[in-house]
């Protein structure tokens, strides 16, 4: 898991890891926008470019494509981690909050719970994920660990 492996998986580390989904979403959008601009400029100025400029543009394309791929892997890792929770309200609250980006009041309305109940569900879900990681049921990135 590139760049984010906490030494100790506590509630804060799990929360920070889950928040990476939103950061990855933003990164994908930003990189795609820059890639579109690059493609437009390259097409517009193609007849004036020499080999050095074309090579630089190709390097930028590869770099941006790599950023997109890295961000997509982060999103997949977060989803895989959440899928290891049993189906239920805790998992649903975490998915709505971290993956769908919903606000707590909106989640409460959707799930027909009070705001406090949704906060408790979210908190319990994060604790459960931290416990699973510490017990060795899952490692970072949502993969099963070798310990059984």
Backbone torsions as a table, in degrees:
resi	resn	phi	psi	omega
1	UNK	NA	101.9	-172.2
2	UNK	-54.7	109.4	169.0
3	UNK	83.0	-8.1	-175.7
4	UNK	-138.6	85.0	174.8
5	UNK	-130.8	97.9	-180.0
6	UNK	-67.5	149.3	178.2
7	UNK	-69.2	-34.8	-177.1
8	UNK	-127.2	123.6	179.3
9	UNK	-88.3	94.8	173.8
10	UNK	-110.5	-175.4	-178.9
11	UNK	-57.5	-40.5	-179.2
12	UNK	-65.4	-39.8	179.2
13	UNK	-66.4	-40.7	178.1
14	UNK	-64.3	-44.6	179.1
15	UNK	-60.7	-45.6	179.3
16	UNK	-62.2	-39.1	179.3
17	UNK	-65.2	-44.3	179.9
18	UNK	-64.8	-34.0	179.4
19	UNK	-66.8	-17.2	179.0
20	UNK	-63.5	-22.0	179.3
21	UNK	-60.0	-47.3	-179.7
22	UNK	-65.9	-42.5	178.0
23	UNK	-60.8	-40.3	179.6
24	UNK	-66.3	-39.3	177.2
25	UNK	-59.1	-45.1	178.8
26	UNK	-64.0	-41.5	179.5
27	UNK	-61.8	-42.4	178.6
28	UNK	-62.5	-46.7	-179.5
29	UNK	-61.3	-44.0	-179.6
30	UNK	-64.9	-46.5	-178.6
31	UNK	-65.8	-39.5	178.3
32	UNK	-63.9	-40.4	179.0
33	UNK	-64.1	-44.1	178.9
34	UNK	-65.5	-37.4	178.0
35	UNK	-65.1	-42.0	177.0
36	UNK	-61.2	-43.5	178.3
37	UNK	-62.5	-42.5	179.6
38	UNK	-61.8	-45.3	179.6
39	UNK	-62.4	-41.3	179.4
40	UNK	-63.1	-48.0	-179.1
41	UNK	-65.1	-39.0	179.4
42	UNK	-64.4	-41.5	179.4
43	UNK	-67.8	-40.7	-178.4
44	UNK	-65.8	-39.5	-173.9
45	UNK	-105.2	14.8	-173.7
46	UNK	-55.4	-40.4	-175.0
47	UNK	-71.5	-17.8	-178.9
48	UNK	-98.2	-3.7	-174.1
49	UNK	-86.1	142.5	172.2
50	UNK	-101.5	-177.8	-176.1
51	UNK	-60.4	-37.7	-178.1
52	UNK	-65.9	-44.7	179.8
53	UNK	-65.5	-42.9	178.6
54	UNK	-61.2	-40.3	178.0
55	UNK	-64.7	-40.0	178.9
56	UNK	-64.9	-41.2	178.5
57	UNK	-64.6	-41.6	178.6
58	UNK	-64.4	-39.2	177.1
59	UNK	-62.7	-41.7	176.9
60	UNK	-63.1	-41.6	177.7
61	UNK	-58.1	-46.8	-179.0
62	UNK	-64.2	-41.9	-179.9
63	UNK	-63.3	-46.3	179.9
64	UNK	-65.6	-40.3	177.1
65	UNK	-63.1	-37.2	176.5
66	UNK	-65.1	-41.1	177.5
67	UNK	-62.5	-40.7	178.8
68	UNK	-64.1	-45.4	179.9
69	UNK	-62.3	-41.8	178.6
70	UNK	-62.1	-44.0	-179.3
71	UNK	-66.5	-38.1	177.7
72	UNK	-65.2	-34.8	177.4
73	UNK	-67.0	-41.0	177.7
74	UNK	-59.3	-46.9	179.6
75	UNK	-60.2	-43.2	179.8
76	UNK	-64.1	-38.7	178.3
77	UNK	-63.6	-41.9	179.7
78	UNK	-64.7	-45.6	179.1
79	UNK	-61.8	-42.2	179.4
80	UNK	-62.9	-38.4	178.5
81	UNK	-64.0	-45.0	-179.6
82	UNK	-65.2	-33.5	-179.3
83	UNK	-67.6	-15.7	178.3
84	UNK	-81.0	-11.9	171.4
85	UNK	-75.9	147.7	176.4
86	UNK	-63.9	149.2	175.7
87	UNK	-57.2	135.6	179.2
88	UNK	162.9	-173.0	-173.8
89	UNK	-67.1	-36.3	179.3
90	UNK	-62.5	-48.7	179.8
91	UNK	-62.0	-44.4	-179.1
92	UNK	-62.7	-41.8	178.9
93	UNK	-62.6	-42.7	178.6
94	UNK	-66.0	-41.4	178.9
95	UNK	-64.0	-44.0	179.7
96	UNK	-64.4	-37.9	-177.1
97	UNK	-76.3	-53.5	-172.9
98	UNK	-85.5	-38.3	-175.8
99	UNK	-88.7	-46.8	-178.4
100	UNK	-83.8	-17.7	177.9
101	UNK	75.2	22.2	179.9
102	UNK	-76.1	152.3	175.2
103	UNK	-83.0	156.3	-178.1
104	UNK	-54.7	-48.2	-179.9
105	UNK	-60.2	-36.5	178.7
106	UNK	-68.9	-37.2	176.7
107	UNK	-64.8	-42.8	179.2
108	UNK	-58.5	-43.6	179.3
109	UNK	-65.9	-44.0	-179.5
110	UNK	-62.9	-42.5	-176.1
111	UNK	-89.0	-5.5	-179.0
112	UNK	62.0	45.0	175.8
113	UNK	-125.3	167.3	173.4
114	UNK	-76.4	162.7	178.1
115	UNK	-60.7	-42.9	179.8
116	UNK	-60.4	-41.3	179.6
117	UNK	-63.5	-40.0	178.2
118	UNK	-65.4	-41.6	176.5
119	UNK	-59.7	-42.2	178.3
120	UNK	-65.3	-42.0	177.6
121	UNK	-60.6	-44.8	179.9
122	UNK	-62.6	-45.4	180.0
123	UNK	-62.7	-44.9	178.8
124	UNK	-64.8	-38.0	178.9
125	UNK	-63.6	-42.2	178.1
126	UNK	-64.6	-43.9	178.1
127	UNK	-60.9	-42.3	-179.8
128	UNK	-63.1	-41.1	177.4
129	UNK	-63.8	-43.8	178.7
130	UNK	-61.0	-42.2	178.5
131	UNK	-63.2	-43.2	179.3
132	UNK	-61.0	-41.2	179.8
133	UNK	-66.3	-46.4	-179.0
134	UNK	-64.9	-32.9	177.6
135	UNK	-76.5	-11.5	-180.0
136	UNK	89.0	7.8	177.6
137	UNK	-66.3	-36.5	176.6
138	UNK	-140.8	155.4	173.7
139	UNK	-109.9	-179.0	178.0
140	UNK	-58.5	149.7	-179.7
141	UNK	83.3	4.4	173.8
142	UNK	78.2	9.4	-179.2
143	UNK	-91.0	148.3	174.6
144	UNK	-65.1	138.5	176.7
145	UNK	-84.8	167.0	-178.8
146	UNK	-73.7	-16.5	-178.6
147	UNK	-73.3	127.2	178.7
148	UNK	-139.1	NA	NA
